[in-house]
Amino acid sequence: MKITVLLFAKLREILKRESLKIELPHNAVVADALDSLFRDKEEAQKMRRCLLFAINQNYVRPDAILKNGDELTLIPPVAGG
Amino acid sequence: MNPILITQDCLNSEELKKILPLHPCCGALVQFEGIVRDHNEGQRVVGIEYECFWEMAERELEKILKEAKKRWSVHEVFIAHRIGRLAVKEVSLVLFVLSPHRREAFEASQYIIDELKKRVPIWKKEFYEDGKSDWIVCHH
């Protein structure tokens, strides 16, 4: 299945992309998407612990299951206000 | 009145306040402004840049305002956040909360700001006097 990943702030700078599409096996979870995205990317891997996640703009946990066509947003620590 | 505004334009509280309807039963209006200050954690700040996931930020703000209205007697609420590059002393956030009494207005305002800082997908990059910059984790 294919999902879209949205990147912001420091993660966007590290991976040099605002968005990308990735292929994952069926029933993959958010953590699987991170494994795929951050493979061989040490700087991004360092951020993993502090990320939050949203699927289709709703906050989810790293064990949330992804479906074909989902939009996964990786959310570095927010700092509005 | 749309209670949420995310914009790259300068925020002018007095102008924004004009669209807030007043209710004769409400005796308390709390007005909050977030302003860019010139220091953070020992460093001299010369400017900041806000980045935003607009759609999700609006959705989270809607949820937060709904929660505040459910918990306290809030008759009107309006929140505006500026995005993009801001200089020191510029206004990044404007919030109005209108309630019958001051306790609800103060408590609801505090809740809205605290939740915004925890949940809304807006990020801040600080620019320092020495030319360096860094993305900020919000602790306050």
Backbone of each chain as ProteinMPNN parsed JSONL, in Angstrom:
{"seq_chain_A": "MKITVLLFAKLREILKRESLKIELPHNAVVADALDSLFRDKEEAQKMRRCLLFAINQNYVRPDAILKNGDELTLIPPVAGG", "coords_chain_A": {"N_chain_A": [[0.841, -1.194, 0.0], [0.261, 2.354, -0.426], [1.347, 5.343, 1.124], [1.148, 8.863, 2.032], [3.63, 10.956, 3.321], [3.996, 13.657, 5.479], [6.207, 16.303, 6.177], [7.691, 18.506, 8.565], [9.265, 21.514, 9.811], [12.186, 20.927, 11.702], [12.597, 18.298, 10.884], [11.814, 18.328, 8.237], [13.841, 19.923, 7.242], [16.056, 18.279, 7.699], [15.497, 15.969, 6.146], [15.111, 17.148, 3.783], [12.736, 17.446, 2.333], [9.282, 18.25, 1.794], [7.19, 16.576, 1.562], [6.524, 13.106, 0.889], [5.941, 10.053, -0.921], [5.468, 6.769, 0.221], [5.941, 3.21, 0.009], [4.389, 0.55, 1.712], [4.049, -2.576, 3.495], [0.849, -4.309, 3.771], [-1.196, -3.602, 6.632], [0.861, -2.359, 7.955], [2.338, -0.391, 10.575], [2.629, 2.9, 12.116], [5.201, 3.01, 13.227], [6.554, 1.262, 11.556], [6.617, 2.694, 9.202], [8.329, 4.738, 9.945], [10.689, 3.287, 10.345], [11.25, 2.633, 7.72], [11.488, 5.183, 6.515], [13.592, 6.394, 7.932], [15.767, 4.854, 7.598], [19.217, 4.464, 7.45], [19.528, 7.134, 7.97], [20.853, 8.971, 10.108], [20.629, 11.393, 11.528], [17.911, 12.019, 11.393], [16.887, 9.815, 12.675], [17.68, 10.301, 15.278], [15.823, 12.107, 16.107], [13.576, 10.711, 16.468], [12.511, 9.82, 18.919], [11.279, 12.07, 19.994], [9.143, 12.676, 18.46], [5.704, 13.277, 17.515], [2.697, 11.851, 16.103], [0.4, 11.977, 13.34], [-2.425, 10.697, 11.709], [-4.113, 11.381, 8.863], [-4.606, 13.887, 9.937], [-5.298, 13.477, 12.58], [-4.226, 12.907, 15.842], [-2.216, 10.081, 16.607], [-0.978, 6.945, 18.025], [2.336, 5.378, 17.917], [1.841, 2.728, 17.259], [-0.328, 2.676, 15.644], [-2.364, 1.521, 12.983], [-1.741, 1.738, 9.521], [-3.469, 2.7, 6.502], [-4.075, 2.138, 2.99], [-3.483, 5.015, 1.095], [-3.511, 6.777, 3.219], [-2.582, 9.788, 5.012], [0.273, 10.533, 6.579], [1.53, 12.407, 9.164], [4.514, 13.592, 10.44], [5.394, 14.854, 13.488], [7.409, 17.125, 14.824], [8.545, 18.458, 18.048], [6.122, 20.76, 19.08], [5.638, 24.338, 19.06], [3.897, 26.601, 19.352], [2.321, 29.851, 19.826]], "CA_chain_A": [[0.0, 0.0, 0.0], [1.036, 3.597, -0.518], [0.882, 6.453, 1.964], [1.861, 10.133, 1.89], [4.203, 11.398, 4.588], [4.23, 15.103, 5.514], [7.325, 16.648, 7.058], [7.716, 19.914, 8.934], [10.272, 22.062, 10.726], [13.546, 20.387, 11.67], [12.6, 17.047, 10.117], [11.744, 18.771, 6.846], [15.191, 20.393, 6.893], [16.985, 17.141, 7.685], [15.199, 15.072, 5.034], [15.085, 18.004, 2.584], [11.475, 17.24, 1.601], [8.053, 18.618, 2.515], [6.314, 15.4, 1.56], [6.927, 12.022, 0.007], [5.065, 8.874, -0.894], [6.225, 5.54, 0.45], [5.194, 1.94, -0.077], [4.51, -0.257, 2.922], [3.208, -3.788, 3.443], [-0.476, -4.169, 4.4], [-1.191, -3.644, 8.101], [2.024, -1.677, 8.543], [1.981, 0.635, 11.555], [3.419, 4.126, 12.005], [6.607, 2.686, 13.528], [7.134, 0.632, 10.352], [6.869, 3.795, 8.257], [9.539, 5.423, 10.417], [11.835, 2.411, 10.048], [11.525, 2.769, 6.294], [11.907, 6.561, 6.204], [14.801, 6.819, 8.631], [16.861, 3.895, 7.359], [20.475, 5.11, 7.038], [19.461, 8.583, 8.174], [21.147, 9.029, 11.537], [20.148, 12.639, 12.132], [16.459, 11.889, 11.535], [16.684, 8.763, 13.688], [17.88, 10.925, 16.605], [14.611, 12.873, 16.439], [12.442, 9.787, 16.525], [11.968, 9.738, 20.28], [10.499, 13.246, 20.391], [8.091, 12.939, 17.464], [4.316, 12.821, 17.622], [2.239, 11.403, 14.788], [-1.017, 12.142, 13.018], [-2.907, 10.077, 10.472], [-5.242, 12.184, 8.368], [-4.712, 15.054, 10.824], [-5.697, 13.116, 13.939], [-3.096, 12.341, 16.573], [-2.261, 8.63, 16.835], [0.23, 6.386, 18.635], [3.212, 4.74, 16.922], [1.35, 1.401, 16.869], [-1.55, 2.823, 14.838], [-2.256, 0.832, 11.685], [-1.906, 2.602, 8.351], [-4.243, 2.13, 5.402], [-3.716, 2.685, 1.687], [-3.983, 6.372, 0.867], [-3.425, 7.615, 4.423], [-1.604, 10.865, 5.093], [0.937, 10.429, 7.888], [2.314, 13.597, 9.465], [5.488, 13.434, 11.521], [5.272, 16.134, 14.174], [8.446, 17.456, 15.808], [7.961, 19.198, 19.174], [5.448, 21.974, 18.641], [5.998, 25.524, 19.849], [3.062, 27.727, 18.97], [2.041, 30.824, 20.872]], "C_chain_A": [[0.878, 1.247, 0.0], [0.452, 4.632, 0.423], [1.69, 7.698, 1.633], [2.374, 10.519, 3.272], [4.472, 12.895, 4.493], [5.294, 15.409, 6.561], [7.32, 18.137, 7.342], [8.959, 20.239, 9.749], [11.61, 21.323, 10.573], [13.629, 19.107, 10.829], [12.556, 17.342, 8.616], [13.126, 19.213, 6.385], [16.162, 19.22, 6.767], [16.757, 16.274, 6.451], [15.065, 15.82, 3.707], [13.843, 17.765, 1.721], [10.34, 17.785, 2.449], [7.104, 17.437, 2.582], [6.916, 14.329, 0.672], [5.933, 10.884, 0.127], [5.934, 7.653, -0.646], [5.307, 4.328, 0.352], [5.458, 1.135, 1.185], [3.702, -1.53, 2.761], [1.86, -3.512, 4.109], [-0.359, -4.351, 5.905], [0.08, -3.086, 8.734], [1.515, -0.636, 9.539], [2.913, 1.834, 11.378], [4.906, 3.831, 12.225], [7.304, 2.045, 12.328], [7.479, 1.708, 9.318], [8.141, 4.542, 8.658], [10.787, 4.599, 10.125], [12.254, 2.582, 8.597], [12.106, 4.146, 5.97], [13.285, 6.897, 6.751], [15.977, 5.864, 8.437], [18.071, 4.652, 6.832], [20.432, 6.616, 7.184], [19.587, 8.854, 9.677], [20.539, 10.258, 12.21], [18.629, 12.577, 12.361], [16.125, 10.879, 12.631], [16.801, 9.336, 15.09], [16.624, 11.648, 17.066], [13.431, 11.959, 16.772], [11.726, 9.798, 17.873], [11.034, 10.908, 20.612], [9.354, 13.553, 19.417], [6.711, 12.514, 17.96], [3.85, 12.511, 16.201], [0.761, 11.701, 14.594], [-1.305, 11.394, 11.729], [-4.152, 10.841, 10.07], [-5.634, 13.27, 9.368], [-5.297, 14.753, 12.197], [-4.513, 12.448, 14.63], [-3.302, 10.843, 16.814], [-0.969, 8.205, 17.533], [1.073, 5.702, 17.573], [2.747, 3.347, 16.489], [0.048, 1.47, 16.064], [-1.335, 2.214, 13.449], [-2.544, 1.817, 10.558], [-2.721, 1.888, 7.287], [-3.793, 2.774, 4.096], [-4.318, 4.081, 1.522], [-3.916, 7.286, 2.073], [-2.359, 8.689, 4.263], [-1.028, 10.814, 6.503], [1.769, 11.684, 8.082], [3.245, 13.296, 10.628], [5.646, 14.797, 12.188], [6.407, 16.31, 15.188], [7.824, 18.265, 16.947], [7.388, 20.54, 18.736], [5.79, 23.139, 19.575], [5.2, 26.73, 19.386], [2.913, 28.705, 20.129], [3.206, 31.736, 21.19]], "O_chain_A": [[2.053, 1.212, 0.366], [-0.765, 4.79, 0.52], [2.766, 7.619, 1.04], [1.652, 10.424, 4.265], [5.102, 13.355, 3.541], [5.289, 14.863, 7.665], [6.987, 18.941, 6.472], [9.613, 19.354, 10.301], [12.098, 21.122, 9.461], [14.625, 18.873, 10.144], [13.207, 16.657, 7.827], [13.535, 18.912, 5.264], [16.981, 19.173, 5.85], [17.714, 15.886, 5.78], [14.923, 15.21, 2.648], [13.912, 17.877, 0.497], [10.42, 17.785, 3.678], [6.319, 17.301, 3.52], [7.731, 14.626, -0.201], [5.199, 10.757, 1.107], [7.009, 7.517, -1.23], [4.099, 4.401, 0.574], [6.588, 1.048, 1.665], [2.761, -1.565, 1.968], [1.741, -2.591, 4.916], [0.454, -5.136, 6.394], [0.343, -3.316, 9.915], [0.43, -0.077, 9.383], [3.862, 1.788, 10.594], [5.761, 4.338, 11.499], [8.497, 2.257, 12.109], [8.509, 1.632, 8.647], [8.935, 4.93, 7.801], [11.814, 5.137, 9.711], [13.44, 2.664, 8.279], [13.093, 4.258, 5.243], [14.058, 7.606, 6.106], [17.041, 6.04, 9.03], [17.956, 5.405, 5.865], [21.24, 7.311, 6.568], [18.599, 8.951, 10.404], [20.004, 10.175, 13.316], [18.13, 13.027, 13.393], [15.193, 11.076, 13.411], [16.092, 8.899, 15.997], [16.384, 11.788, 18.265], [12.413, 12.409, 17.298], [10.497, 9.788, 17.945], [10.11, 10.76, 21.412], [8.681, 14.575, 19.546], [6.562, 11.546, 18.705], [4.514, 12.86, 15.225], [-0.025, 11.683, 15.541], [-0.527, 11.45, 10.776], [-5.117, 10.938, 10.828], [-6.813, 13.534, 9.608], [-5.741, 15.661, 12.9], [-3.881, 11.545, 14.08], [-4.392, 10.395, 17.171], [-0.008, 8.968, 17.626], [0.604, 5.467, 16.459], [3.205, 2.835, 15.467], [-0.599, 0.449, 15.832], [-0.28, 2.37, 12.834], [-3.472, 2.622, 10.637], [-2.687, 0.663, 7.166], [-3.192, 3.848, 4.109], [-5.503, 4.297, 1.775], [-4.236, 8.47, 1.959], [-1.394, 8.544, 3.513], [-1.736, 11.021, 7.489], [2.624, 11.995, 7.253], [2.815, 12.805, 11.672], [5.991, 15.779, 11.531], [6.379, 15.724, 16.27], [6.684, 18.714, 16.825], [8.07, 21.348, 18.107], [6.179, 22.94, 20.726], [5.775, 27.77, 19.063], [3.321, 28.427, 21.256], [3.093, 32.602, 22.057]]}, "seq_chain_B": "MNPILITQDCLNSEELKKILPLHPCCGALVQFEGIVRDHNEGQRVVGIEYECFWEMAERELEKILKEAKKRWSVHEVFIAHRIGRLAVKEVSLVLFVLSPHRREAFEASQYIIDELKKRVPIWKKEFYEDGKSDWIVCHH", "coords_chain_B": {"N_chain_B": [[-19.053, 35.074, 12.971], [-15.798, 34.026, 12.395], [-14.043, 32.058, 14.604], [-11.359, 31.488, 14.519], [-8.19, 32.425, 13.358], [-5.539, 32.084, 11.234], [-2.706, 33.521, 10.074], [-0.492, 35.332, 7.846], [-0.345, 37.97, 8.051], [0.174, 41.083, 9.876], [-0.832, 41.233, 13.285], [-3.404, 43.028, 14.743], [-4.655, 43.902, 17.639], [-6.713, 45.692, 18.433], [-8.162, 46.175, 16.124], [-8.987, 43.558, 15.53], [-10.574, 43.046, 17.71], [-12.87, 44.407, 17.204], [-14.584, 42.789, 15.762], [-15.622, 41.066, 17.566], [-18.502, 39.987, 19.061], [-20.29, 41.533, 21.717], [-21.896, 40.431, 24.695], [-24.742, 41.239, 26.623], [-24.968, 39.829, 29.009], [-22.465, 39.184, 29.76], [-19.745, 39.876, 31.77], [-17.025, 39.859, 31.719], [-14.126, 40.244, 29.883], [-11.364, 38.758, 28.664], [-8.288, 39.558, 27.347], [-5.561, 38.465, 25.545], [-2.179, 38.786, 24.543], [0.414, 37.33, 22.717], [3.809, 37.964, 22.54], [6.753, 38.536, 20.679], [9.752, 38.041, 22.307], [13.012, 39.278, 23.358], [14.825, 37.415, 24.267], [15.793, 34.078, 25.106], [16.27, 31.347, 27.087], [18.859, 32.197, 27.884], [19.886, 33.185, 25.537], [20.275, 35.744, 23.052], [17.648, 36.871, 21.239], [16.827, 37.73, 17.926], [14.822, 37.509, 16.141], [11.963, 35.559, 15.063], [10.661, 32.618, 13.401], [7.644, 31.293, 12.381], [6.287, 28.171, 11.544], [3.709, 26.233, 10.021], [1.255, 23.653, 10.035], [-1.306, 24.132, 8.406], [-4.049, 23.217, 7.987], [-4.405, 21.164, 9.893], [-3.735, 22.545, 12.174], [-5.816, 24.38, 12.39], [-7.92, 22.61, 12.807], [-7.159, 21.437, 15.284], [-7.2, 23.685, 16.902], [-9.916, 24.302, 16.759], [-10.945, 22.113, 18.16], [-9.836, 22.59, 20.684], [-10.999, 25.045, 21.42], [-13.636, 24.238, 21.556], [-13.507, 22.437, 23.667], [-12.846, 24.184, 25.734], [-15.142, 25.747, 25.835], [-16.931, 23.887, 26.695], [-16.055, 23.293, 29.221], [-15.989, 25.683, 30.677], [-18.011, 28.605, 31.27], [-18.182, 30.109, 28.514], [-18.867, 32.607, 26.322], [-18.092, 33.883, 23.987], [-15.291, 33.369, 21.914], [-12.152, 34.112, 20.47], [-9.373, 33.479, 18.449], [-6.18, 34.266, 17.188], [-3.349, 33.493, 15.256], [-0.163, 34.33, 14.194], [1.85, 33.603, 11.365], [5.046, 32.856, 9.859], [7.78, 35.154, 9.384], [8.765, 36.981, 12.214], [9.567, 39.957, 14.018], [11.297, 41.013, 17.023], [9.16, 42.153, 19.601], [6.918, 42.1, 18.023], [3.519, 40.939, 17.55], [2.5, 37.671, 18.088], [0.34, 36.162, 18.75], [-3.121, 36.442, 19.408], [-5.755, 36.492, 21.687], [-9.118, 36.392, 22.618], [-11.427, 36.102, 25.232], [-14.704, 35.816, 26.237], [-16.818, 35.991, 28.943], [-19.39, 35.417, 31.484], [-18.289, 35.895, 34.046], [-15.156, 36.786, 35.677], [-13.523, 34.679, 36.583], [-14.029, 32.372, 35.009], [-13.307, 33.373, 32.536], [-10.544, 33.96, 32.801], [-9.547, 31.393, 33.497], [-10.344, 29.804, 31.306], [-8.927, 31.07, 29.254], [-6.277, 30.569, 30.007], [-6.237, 27.777, 29.781], [-6.706, 27.443, 27.015], [-4.408, 28.605, 25.848], [-2.398, 27.014, 27.019], [-3.049, 24.469, 25.98], [-2.824, 24.962, 23.25], [-0.09, 25.311, 23.064], [0.761, 22.751, 23.551], [-0.392, 21.055, 21.639], [-1.037, 22.083, 19.08], [-0.116, 22.027, 15.679], [2.202, 23.962, 15.147], [5.303, 25.393, 14.571], [8.35, 26.801, 15.864], [11.092, 28.759, 14.954], [14.002, 30.109, 16.208], [16.008, 33.025, 15.772], [19.274, 34.119, 16.329], [21.471, 36.57, 17.833], [24.086, 36.032, 17.169], [23.94, 35.054, 14.66], [23.209, 32.444, 14.392], [20.606, 29.853, 14.347], [17.72, 28.102, 15.631], [15.425, 25.387, 16.047], [12.667, 25.379, 18.238], [11.775, 23.846, 21.323], [8.841, 23.869, 23.12], [8.624, 24.852, 26.417], [7.138, 26.341, 28.128]], "CA_chain_B": [[-17.631, 35.393, 13.199], [-14.921, 32.86, 12.443], [-13.288, 32.242, 15.839], [-9.949, 31.108, 14.369], [-7.499, 33.078, 12.249], [-4.095, 31.831, 11.108], [-2.417, 34.479, 9.019], [0.868, 35.88, 7.776], [-0.462, 39.421, 8.23], [0.364, 41.619, 11.234], [-2.027, 41.148, 14.121], [-3.748, 44.265, 15.434], [-5.699, 43.499, 18.6], [-7.849, 46.615, 18.473], [-8.957, 45.906, 14.925], [-9.599, 42.231, 15.649], [-11.586, 43.095, 18.78], [-14.103, 45.005, 16.677], [-15.498, 41.766, 15.24], [-16.11, 40.233, 18.663], [-19.775, 40.496, 19.585], [-20.384, 41.557, 23.178], [-23.2, 40.006, 25.181], [-25.073, 42.005, 27.829], [-24.851, 39.001, 30.22], [-21.051, 38.886, 30.016], [-19.073, 40.959, 32.469], [-15.572, 39.687, 31.728], [-13.436, 40.007, 28.61], [-9.917, 38.612, 28.819], [-7.574, 39.758, 26.085], [-4.169, 38.048, 25.704], [-1.31, 38.897, 23.372], [1.737, 36.727, 22.793], [4.693, 38.925, 21.883], [8.114, 38.011, 20.518], [10.67, 38.721, 23.218], [14.377, 39.342, 22.816], [15.732, 36.461, 24.887], [15.244, 32.784, 25.444], [17.272, 30.425, 27.646], [20.182, 32.808, 27.919], [20.353, 33.65, 24.224], [19.684, 36.978, 22.556], [16.834, 36.558, 20.056], [16.58, 38.903, 17.068], [13.589, 37.298, 15.379], [11.534, 34.162, 15.019], [9.861, 32.235, 12.239], [6.662, 30.251, 12.682], [5.85, 27.3, 10.452], [2.407, 25.724, 10.465], [0.472, 22.722, 9.226], [-2.496, 24.98, 8.524], [-5.34, 22.507, 8.133], [-4.479, 20.444, 11.167], [-3.703, 23.556, 13.239], [-7.189, 24.894, 12.531], [-8.728, 21.543, 13.408], [-6.833, 21.296, 16.705], [-7.709, 24.888, 17.586], [-11.371, 24.126, 16.889], [-11.181, 21.154, 19.254], [-9.464, 23.232, 21.95], [-12.019, 26.047, 21.75], [-14.841, 23.486, 21.932], [-13.267, 21.905, 25.027], [-12.91, 25.308, 26.677], [-16.555, 26.157, 25.958], [-17.648, 22.831, 27.429], [-15.629, 23.279, 30.624], [-16.286, 26.952, 31.34], [-19.06, 29.376, 30.63], [-17.535, 31.035, 27.577], [-19.885, 32.961, 25.328], [-17.405, 34.143, 22.731], [-13.834, 33.215, 21.953], [-11.501, 34.371, 19.191], [-7.924, 33.301, 18.553], [-5.443, 34.523, 15.95], [-1.917, 33.181, 15.346], [0.572, 34.779, 13.009], [2.816, 32.633, 10.84], [6.05, 33.528, 9.032], [8.901, 35.771, 10.096], [8.377, 38.078, 13.102], [10.652, 40.615, 14.735], [11.063, 41.225, 18.463], [8.049, 43.061, 19.95], [5.715, 41.878, 17.205], [2.513, 40.09, 18.192], [2.358, 36.372, 17.421], [-0.91, 35.507, 19.157], [-4.155, 37.255, 20.049], [-6.867, 35.659, 22.177], [-10.188, 37.041, 23.379], [-12.407, 35.187, 25.837], [-15.799, 36.594, 26.83], [-17.584, 35.152, 29.875], [-20.148, 36.191, 32.466], [-17.471, 36.308, 35.183], [-13.723, 36.797, 35.372], [-12.829, 33.414, 36.881], [-14.112, 31.494, 33.827], [-12.568, 33.989, 31.429], [-9.115, 33.743, 33.049], [-9.216, 29.959, 33.453], [-10.488, 29.318, 29.931], [-7.804, 31.623, 28.478], [-5.076, 29.806, 30.38], [-6.388, 26.442, 29.199], [-6.562, 27.525, 25.552], [-2.996, 28.848, 25.526], [-1.626, 25.823, 27.409], [-3.318, 23.385, 25.027], [-2.232, 25.364, 21.968], [1.355, 25.073, 23.133], [1.03, 21.302, 23.608], [-1.022, 20.204, 20.617], [-1.301, 22.638, 17.746], [1.087, 21.86, 14.862], [2.899, 25.191, 14.778], [6.69, 25.274, 15.025], [9.015, 28.096, 15.975], [12.547, 28.771, 14.793], [14.544, 31.361, 16.732], [17.231, 33.542, 15.148], [20.045, 34.731, 17.408], [22.356, 37.688, 17.528], [25.343, 35.556, 16.58], [23.681, 34.558, 13.305], [22.724, 31.055, 14.404], [19.161, 29.696, 14.543], [17.407, 26.769, 16.143], [14.009, 25.074, 16.271], [12.418, 25.469, 19.675], [10.819, 22.987, 22.015], [8.177, 24.776, 24.046], [8.537, 24.339, 27.791], [6.388, 27.263, 29.009]], "C_chain_B": [[-16.832, 34.088, 13.207], [-13.995, 33.0, 13.652], [-11.791, 31.962, 15.706], [-9.369, 31.818, 13.161], [-6.031, 32.686, 12.315], [-3.672, 32.631, 9.889], [-0.954, 34.878, 9.017], [0.855, 37.394, 7.992], [-0.198, 39.814, 9.675], [-0.945, 41.531, 12.003], [-2.222, 42.462, 14.873], [-4.937, 43.966, 16.34], [-6.929, 44.382, 18.537], [-8.751, 46.412, 17.26], [-9.691, 44.579, 15.044], [-10.739, 42.246, 16.664], [-12.921, 43.617, 18.259], [-15.079, 43.947, 16.177], [-16.088, 40.895, 16.344], [-17.442, 40.776, 19.176], [-19.753, 40.494, 21.12], [-21.794, 41.129, 23.588], [-23.511, 40.764, 26.464], [-24.926, 41.186, 29.117], [-23.393, 38.75, 30.604], [-20.337, 40.084, 30.61], [-17.563, 40.864, 32.429], [-15.056, 39.41, 30.329], [-11.947, 39.929, 28.925], [-9.278, 38.704, 27.447], [-6.113, 39.401, 26.334], [-3.429, 38.28, 24.401], [-0.015, 38.149, 23.654], [2.659, 37.599, 21.954], [6.088, 38.309, 21.777], [9.054, 38.771, 21.443], [12.103, 38.507, 22.758], [15.343, 38.354, 23.465], [15.014, 35.144, 25.115], [16.373, 31.881, 25.906], [18.685, 30.963, 27.493], [20.678, 33.332, 26.58], [19.589, 34.895, 23.787], [18.961, 36.695, 21.233], [16.622, 37.826, 19.232], [15.314, 38.735, 16.222], [13.189, 35.839, 15.46], [10.769, 33.895, 13.734], [8.935, 31.104, 12.663], [6.334, 29.49, 11.412], [4.609, 26.567, 10.937], [1.879, 24.673, 9.497], [-0.955, 23.256, 9.333], [-3.772, 24.205, 8.825], [-5.459, 21.856, 9.498], [-4.454, 21.427, 12.337], [-5.106, 24.119, 13.467], [-8.073, 23.864, 13.21], [-8.451, 21.405, 14.903], [-7.337, 22.502, 17.495], [-9.221, 24.798, 17.766], [-11.692, 23.212, 18.059], [-10.924, 21.828, 20.607], [-10.524, 24.245, 22.363], [-13.306, 25.355, 22.201], [-14.703, 22.945, 23.358], [-13.396, 23.012, 26.066], [-14.364, 25.733, 26.905], [-17.355, 25.138, 26.762], [-17.33, 22.915, 28.914], [-15.995, 24.538, 31.383], [-17.41, 27.651, 30.586], [-18.405, 30.444, 29.763], [-18.538, 31.344, 26.478], [-19.285, 33.291, 23.975], [-15.913, 33.893, 22.934], [-13.295, 33.465, 20.549], [-9.999, 34.199, 19.395], [-7.286, 33.531, 17.193], [-3.97, 34.221, 16.182], [-1.251, 33.628, 14.047], [1.648, 33.756, 12.648], [3.83, 33.408, 9.988], [7.096, 34.185, 9.928], [8.416, 36.964, 10.916], [9.607, 38.665, 13.78], [10.297, 40.701, 16.216], [10.023, 42.334, 18.632], [6.833, 42.908, 19.035], [4.809, 40.855, 17.885], [2.346, 38.794, 17.404], [0.98, 35.761, 17.673], [-1.847, 36.521, 19.791], [-5.29, 36.322, 20.454], [-7.852, 36.539, 22.921], [-11.093, 35.958, 23.941], [-13.435, 36.026, 26.573], [-16.674, 35.671, 27.653], [-18.41, 36.015, 30.807], [-19.257, 36.733, 33.588], [-15.992, 36.1, 34.904], [-13.054, 35.454, 35.6], [-12.842, 32.511, 35.649], [-13.261, 32.06, 32.688], [-11.064, 33.756, 31.597], [-8.751, 32.271, 32.893], [-9.312, 29.406, 32.037], [-9.332, 29.806, 29.057], [-6.53, 30.819, 28.732], [-5.106, 28.426, 29.722], [-6.113, 26.458, 27.7], [-5.098, 27.706, 25.173], [-2.159, 27.607, 25.846], [-1.818, 24.69, 26.395], [-2.747, 23.703, 23.648], [-0.758, 24.99, 21.954], [1.703, 23.593, 23.163], [0.669, 20.594, 22.313], [-1.059, 20.75, 19.191], [-0.028, 22.568, 16.9], [1.585, 23.177, 14.267], [4.288, 25.066, 15.378], [7.372, 26.625, 14.965], [10.522, 27.925, 15.819], [13.035, 30.122, 15.305], [15.822, 31.726, 16.001], [17.973, 34.362, 16.193], [20.985, 35.797, 16.883], [23.631, 37.232, 16.824], [25.145, 34.95, 15.186], [23.146, 33.135, 13.258], [21.195, 31.05, 14.56], [18.882, 28.275, 15.013], [15.903, 26.605, 16.283], [13.796, 24.891, 17.767], [11.463, 24.384, 20.132], [10.175, 23.854, 23.072], [8.063, 24.153, 25.421], [7.569, 25.144, 28.645], [4.899, 27.22, 28.739]], "O_chain_B": [[-17.159, 33.158, 13.945], [-13.233, 33.964, 13.726], [-11.033, 32.169, 16.654], [-9.961, 31.822, 12.082], [-5.359, 32.921, 13.32], [-4.211, 32.445, 8.799], [-0.262, 34.783, 10.032], [1.907, 38.023, 8.101], [-0.324, 38.996, 10.586], [-2.024, 41.73, 11.446], [-1.315, 42.942, 15.553], [-6.066, 43.8, 15.88], [-8.057, 43.891, 18.582], [-9.975, 46.474, 17.377], [-10.87, 44.48, 14.702], [-11.741, 41.55, 16.5], [-13.975, 43.304, 18.811], [-16.287, 44.185, 16.169], [-16.965, 40.072, 16.079], [-17.503, 41.901, 19.671], [-19.251, 39.555, 21.736], [-22.766, 41.437, 22.899], [-22.633, 40.918, 27.313], [-24.777, 41.758, 30.197], [-23.118, 38.17, 31.654], [-20.326, 41.169, 30.029], [-16.877, 41.688, 33.033], [-15.488, 38.464, 29.669], [-11.345, 40.897, 29.39], [-9.678, 38.014, 26.509], [-5.484, 39.963, 27.231], [-3.943, 38.021, 23.313], [0.584, 38.318, 24.716], [2.346, 37.936, 20.812], [6.54, 37.633, 22.701], [9.144, 39.997, 21.376], [12.379, 37.675, 21.894], [16.551, 38.44, 23.244], [13.797, 35.099, 25.293], [17.339, 31.677, 25.171], [19.587, 30.265, 27.03], [21.783, 33.868, 26.5], [18.414, 35.071, 24.111], [19.586, 36.326, 20.238], [16.278, 38.875, 19.778], [14.802, 39.702, 15.658], [13.976, 34.987, 15.873], [10.293, 34.816, 13.07], [9.37, 30.098, 13.224], [6.13, 30.076, 10.349], [4.469, 26.306, 12.132], [2.041, 24.797, 8.283], [-1.709, 22.88, 10.231], [-4.481, 24.497, 9.788], [-6.48, 21.979, 10.174], [-5.075, 21.18, 13.371], [-5.526, 24.308, 14.609], [-8.878, 24.198, 14.08], [-9.38, 21.271, 15.7], [-7.835, 22.362, 18.612], [-9.745, 25.177, 18.813], [-12.592, 23.491, 18.851], [-11.694, 21.658, 21.552], [-10.907, 24.298, 23.532], [-13.983, 25.826, 23.115], [-15.646, 22.988, 24.148], [-13.974, 22.814, 27.135], [-14.762, 26.038, 28.03], [-18.332, 25.484, 27.425], [-18.182, 22.654, 29.763], [-16.28, 24.489, 32.58], [-17.713, 27.334, 29.436], [-18.113, 31.546, 30.228], [-19.004, 30.441, 25.783], [-19.888, 33.017, 22.937], [-15.358, 34.175, 23.996], [-13.914, 33.073, 19.56], [-9.425, 34.694, 20.364], [-7.783, 33.054, 16.173], [-3.4, 34.643, 17.188], [-1.729, 33.335, 12.951], [2.264, 33.137, 13.515], [3.52, 34.477, 9.461], [7.264, 33.807, 11.087], [7.741, 37.851, 10.393], [10.566, 37.953, 14.078], [9.15, 40.489, 16.609], [10.018, 43.32, 17.895], [5.809, 43.548, 19.275], [5.256, 40.026, 18.678], [2.082, 38.818, 16.202], [0.513, 34.935, 16.889], [-1.433, 37.349, 20.602], [-5.728, 35.476, 19.674], [-7.457, 37.344, 23.763], [-11.481, 35.024, 23.24], [-13.089, 36.844, 27.425], [-17.211, 34.689, 27.141], [-18.167, 37.217, 30.917], [-19.427, 37.868, 34.033], [-15.617, 35.338, 34.013], [-12.109, 35.112, 34.889], [-11.812, 31.95, 35.275], [-12.585, 31.32, 31.973], [-10.385, 33.394, 30.636], [-7.764, 31.937, 32.237], [-8.457, 28.628, 31.614], [-8.817, 29.059, 28.225], [-5.811, 30.445, 27.805], [-4.103, 27.973, 29.171], [-5.389, 25.611, 27.178], [-4.603, 27.031, 24.271], [-1.317, 27.196, 25.048], [-0.853, 24.034, 26.003], [-2.246, 22.815, 22.96], [-0.245, 24.434, 20.983], [2.828, 23.217, 22.834], [1.339, 19.639, 21.921], [-1.104, 19.991, 18.223], [1.032, 23.003, 17.351], [1.419, 23.463, 13.081], [4.444, 24.686, 16.538], [7.036, 27.478, 14.144], [11.142, 27.074, 16.457], [12.534, 31.164, 14.883], [16.621, 30.858, 15.652], [17.378, 35.203, 16.865], [21.252, 35.908, 15.686], [24.185, 37.949, 15.991], [26.081, 34.398, 14.607], [22.684, 32.672, 12.215], [20.578, 32.073, 14.857], [19.692, 27.369, 14.823], [15.191, 27.558, 16.597], [14.636, 24.324, 18.466], [10.493, 24.043, 19.454], [10.874, 24.51, 23.845], [7.488, 23.077, 25.586], [7.206, 24.722, 29.742], [4.133, 27.931, 29.39]]}, "name": "protein", "num_of_chains": 2, "seq": "MKITVLLFAKLREILKRESLKIELPHNAVVADALDSLFRDKEEAQKMRRCLLFAINQNYVRPDAILKNGDELTLIPPVAGGMNPILITQDCLNSEELKKILPLHPCCGALVQFEGIVRDHNEGQRVVGIEYECFWEMAERELEKILKEAKKRWSVHEVFIAHRIGRLAVKEVSLVLFVLSPHRREAFEASQYIIDELKKRVPIWKKEFYEDGKSDWIVCHH"}
